Amino acid sequence: MALCNIGLIGAGTVGGGVVKVFNKQKKFFNTTLGLSVALRRIVDKRPGVLATLPTADAICSHNPDDILNDNDIKIVIELIGGITEAKTIILRALNAGKHVITANKALIAEHGPELFEAAEKNRVSLSFEASVGGGMPTIKTIRESLIANEIISVKTIINGTCNYILSQMTEKGLPFGEVLKAAQKNGYAEADPTLDIGGGDTGHKLSIMASLLYAGYVPFKKLYIEGITGITAEDINFARELGYCIKLLGIIRKESETSPLIEARVHPTLLPHGHILSSVSDVFNAVLIEGDAVGPILLYGKGAGELPTASAVISDIIDVTRNITEGSPRRLQMDYYSTGCEIPIRPISAITGRYYLRFSVVDKPKVLASIYAILGDHDISISSVVQNERSATDFVPVVMITHDAREDNLQKAIGEIEKMSVIKQKTQLIRIEN
């Protein structure tokens, strides 16, 4: 049996976890599974990092060329993150005829077509299970387990940082800024949390999932993405009073069987307290998939972290090694993930749904009547209203839940309402999913 040598580039949090899990399971892989696989080289540019890991008999160095130029290495694992250098490394490895495994969601979402084209051209595979959902087997579930299904919808909480922040705001009644600082202190948020709290991280993962679900390319840059920075403790309290909680959701939905359009969007969402995703709290992630044959299924677990993400990388190692051993190294084709197979996305302005609206208004007679009139002129009807008593600021929050309405109509109505002199702050709009 041919020996499958592996080269690991990047021994940080996830890479270090891969080294630990691989060495712990190596005997099982080689004996029980009968796979001749070895971690031959480990590369990391940072002095001292490699000395802290159980590298066993792996050759350790600081230059990626040591792996890329080693003809005995058949599988390259890229775990350095970022875009530019990681892309160069992956393309060099693929063009050298090496299989590649990565956890780099941003790279797959933004440059996937170029990478998969190189993999197809060189008859090798590019595996990326760890790029979505950490230890949850999201990619394998979509590509293999649900292959018999037409996917009706996906609703996902796929960023632990945002979910932790919203959970803490809900449970403790704390403002966004205070919870963010605590999340950074506890290691749940990056020093620069923009990609997470701005929704970009969720968007990268959603782009990948949507592309796999509908066998085409859903460009990250064409998604509607809205983060959680505008969510206030006041909104969370009103949502609770109305029977909802607020989560950052990624939503994928096929418009119809006959339409090529899909919905793919990221934004804060009100979920009823009885919804299965409403109980997903703290740093945990969940992916709720509904198929026409299987019905709804839920994947739940830790979406990030050293060992959960390493678990996904190791699963790719075993898959690639088995494929090589069986003589089918490109078992799952990815040629559809290309710019030539781009899937059109339904614009956010064209979606229809229910909405939470919070107006800050001067407490005067006929104000609500004026707001109702404008909403009515745009075919928007209201199912419930909550109005607090006047505060020391002389204006009050008025919260409305709409019946189904078209988003562009709602945006036009809000534009007119905000021109009224009695409106004192920007209107808060949060979409609702049932």
N, C-alpha and C positions, 0 to 999 in steps of 0.2 A: 504494500500500500504506500502511495506517495505521501511524504510528510508535508503537511500544510504549515509552513512557517508564517508567523504573524509578526508584523512590525507595528508598534504603537507610537504614535506621535502626539504628545501631550499627556503629561502624567499629573495633571491637577486633580481637582476634586473627583470628577468622573473617571479620568484616566487612572488615578490611584485606586479607585474602587474596582476598575476592571482588572488591574494587576492582582488585587487581593482575592477577588472572586475566582478569577481564572486559576490561580495557583491552588486555591482551596479545592477546586473541582477537577483539577487536571487529571488525577488518577481515574476519576469516574468517566471523563471524556475518553481517555485512551483505552481503558479496559472494558468497562460496562457497555459504553456506546461503540467501542471499536474504532474510534477516530484518531488517526495519527496527526495530532495538532500540537504545536509548540509555540510559545511566546519567545521568539528569537531575539528581537531587538526592541529597546525602549528608548525614546528620544524625548528630552525636555531641555529647553534652553536655560532654565533657571537653576543656578548652582544650589546644590543641597537638596533639591526636591527628590531626586532619585534615591538618595541615601536613606530616606525615611520609609521606603517601600520594600516589601518582600519580593525582590526582583528575581530571586532564585538564580538560575543559570542564564538569564537573559543578558545580552550584551547592551550595556547602557552607554549613551553618548548624548551630545548636545546638538547634533546637526541632522536635520531631516534627510539630507542626501545619503546618509549612512543606510537608511531604509530604502529610499527611492532607487538607489543604484545597486542594491543587493538583489541579484537575480534569483536567489534562493527563497526570497520572501514572496509569497503568493497573495497574502491578504494584508492590506494597510488599513489601520484604524486611525482616523483623524479626529482628535478631541481637543484642538487648540482653540476652537471657537473663532468668532469674527468672520469677516468676509474675504478680504484680499488675499492674505497669505494662505488661508485654508483652501480657497478656490484654486490657487496655484498648485498647492500640494496634491489636491485630489485629481486635478487634470493631469498632472505629471504621472501620478500613479496609474490612472486609467489608461493613459497613452502608452505606458510601459507594460500594459497587459496584466496589471495587478487588480484584484478585486478590492473594493473600498467599502469600509463601514464608517458611518459618521453619525453624530448626534446633532449636527448643525442645522437646526430648523430654518434659520434665516437664510442660509446658503441654498438649501433645497427650495425654499419658497420663492426666493428672488432670482436664482440662477439655475434652477433645476433643469430646464430644457437643454442648456449647454452641457451640463454634467451628464445627463442621461444620454444625450446624443453621443458623447465621447465613449460612454460605457457600451452602447450598442455597436458603435463603429469598431471597438476593440474586442468585442465579444466577451466582455467581463461584466460583473454585476456591481451595482451601487446600492448598498443596504442602509436603511435609515430608521429602524424601529424606534430607537431612542430619541428621535427628533420630536415625537408627539406623545405626550402622556407619561414620560419617564418609564417607570416599571410596568405601567398598564400596557397590555399587548394590543394597542390601538391599531397600528398599521397591519399587523398580521390578521386581526379580526376583520378589517375592511377588505383586504386583498384576497384573503383565503377563506376564512370561516363563513363570511356572508356572501360568497360569490353567487349563490343561487337567488339572491334577493334583489329586487328593485328597492333602493333606499328611498323612503318617503321623506324622512327628515333626520337631522342630527341637532341636538341641543347639548352644548358642552360647557362645563366650567373647567378651564384648562390652564389657568394661571394661579398658582398657589399664593403668590404675593397679594394679588387683588382679592382673592377669596378670604385670605387671612384678615386683610384690612376691613373689608365689609362685614365679616363675622364679628370682629372686635367692636366695630362701630355699633353693630346691632345689639350685641350682648352687654356692652358697657356704656353705651350712650356717649362715646367719646367723639370729638371732631376728627375729621380726616387727617389733618396735619399732625396731630398728637399720636394717632395710631401709626402713621407712616414712620415717624421717628422711632417708635417702639419696635416696629418691624425691622428697621435697619439695625437697631441695637441688638436684636435677637437673631440676626442673620437671615431673616425671611425676606428682606428687600435689599437690593444692591445700593451702593453709595449713590449711584445715579440710577434712580428707579424708573426713568422715563419710559423705557420700552415696555415695562410691565404695566405701570399704572395708566399709560397712554393707550393701552390696548394692542400695541404692536406685536408683542409676544404671542398673544392669543391669535392675532391676525395671521402670523406666520404659520402657526399650527393649523388654523382653519383653511388656509390656502392649500396646504398639503393634503388634508383630509378631503376637501372638496374635489381636488384633482384626481385622487384615487377613486372616490366614490362614483364619479361620472366619466372616468376614462378620457380625460383631456387635461388641459392646463388652465387653472384658475389663477390668474396673476394676483399676487399679493397687493400690488399697487392699485388695483381696481376694486378692492374690497372697501366697503363702508366700515370705518373703524372709529369708535368713540370710547374713550377711557372713563375712569371713575373719579377723576379729579373734581368734577362738579357736583358729586353726591354729598349732601350735607346730613348731619344728624337729624335735622328737621324732616328731610325727606324720608329717612329711615323710620322715624316715629310715625309720620303720617301713613306710610306703607303698612306698618304694623297695625295701626288703628283700622285700616281698611281690609286687613286680612292677607297682606302680602309681605314678602321679604325682597330685598334688592340683591341681585347677583350680576356679575359681569358674564354675559353669555356670548358664546360663538354659535351662530345659527346657520344651518345649511338646509335648504329646502328646494325641491324641484317644483317649478311653477306648475307644470302639468305634464302629462305623458306625451303630448304632442308638441310642446314648446321646447326650444333649445335652452331657454333661459333658466337660471337657477338663482335662488337667493343665497347670498353668502355675506354675512354681516356680523360685526362685533359691537356690542353696546351694553350699558347697564340695562337691566330688565327687571320688572316686577313679576315675581312668581307667587302664585297662591301658596299659603302655608302648607296645604296638603300635597303639593307637587313633590315628586320624588327628589328633584334636585335642590329643593329648598333646605333639605337637611344636610347637604354637603357643606361642611364648615372648615374653618381654619385653613391649613395648607393643603388639604386634600383636593383632588381633581375628580371629575366624573365625565363620562361621555355617554349620553343617552341616544341610542340609535334605534330607529324604527324601520323595519323591513317589511315588505309586503307578505313574505312567507313566515318569517320568524316572529313578527310583532316587535314590541319594544324590548330591548336588552340594555343593561347598564354595566359599564366598566367603571370601577371605582378604585382609587388608591392614591399613592403619593406620586405626583407628577414630576418630581425633581429630587435632587439629593444624590449623594455619592453612590450608595448601594442600589437603590431602585433603578437609577439610570444605567448603572453598570450591568444590572441584570438584563436590561434590554439589549445592550451592546453584546453581551455574551450570547444571547439567543441568536443574534445575527451571525456571530462567529460559527456557531454550531450549524446553522442553516447553510452558510456558504461552504463550510468544510464538507458537509454531507453532499451538497450539490457537486463539488469538485470530485469527491470520491466516487460518486455515481456517474460521473461523466456528463452532467447537465448543469454547468455553472451558471447558465442564464435561464433558469427554470421559469422565473417570473419576468416576462417582458415589460419594459417601461418605455417603449418607443412612442406611446401616445402622450407622454409628458413632454410636449413640445409646443413651441409658439404656433406651429401650423395646425394644432388641434385646440386652439384657445376656446374656452367655453364662455359665452356671454353671460354677464351678471345683470340681474334685474336691478335697476337703480333704486336707491332707498326711497326716492320720491314716489315710486309706483307701488310700494307695499301697502297693504291694508291690514289694520289691526286695531286694538284698543290701546288707549294712552292714559298716562297719569300726567296731569298738568297742575303746576303750582304757580299761581299768580300772586304778586305782592301788590295790593291795591289800597288806595285811600278808602277809609270806611265812611262812605257817603251813600245816600239813597240813589237807587237806579244804576249803580255801578255794575252789579251782577246782571241786571237786565240788558245793559249795553254789551257786555261780554257774550251773553247768551245769543243776542241778536246777530253778532258777527259770526259766531260759531255756526248758528243756524243757516246763515247766508252761504256757508261753505259746506252744507250737508253734514254737519257734525252735531250729533245729539249726545246728551249727558246722561249717564246712568246713576251717578252719585256725586254729592258735593259735601265737603267738610269746610267750615269756616270758623276760625278761632275768634275770640273776642279781641277788641282793640288793645294793642300793646302801647308801651311808652313811646314808640316811634310814630304813632298816629297812622300806621298802615298795617294791614293784617294779611296773613296768608290765606288764600282761598284755593282749595285743592279740588279738582274735578277728575272723575274717571269717565272716559268717553265710551260710547258704543263703538262698533267697528267703523273706522274712518280711513280714508285714503290719506297718506302722509303729505302729499303735496297740498291738498286742501287744508290740512291742519297747519302746515307751515305758513301758508298764505294768511290764514285767519290770525295766527299769532303775530305775524308781521303787522296786520292792521290793529290788533289789540294793543300792541306795544307802542303805538303812536298816540294812544290816549294819555292825557295828562294825569290820570288817576293811577296809572301803572308806574310803580317805583323801582322795580328791579327786573332783570331779565327773567323771562318765563322759563321755568324748569319743565322739561319734557322727558318722560321716561316711558319706553315702550313696555307693553304687557304681553306675556305669553301664558297660556293656560295649560 
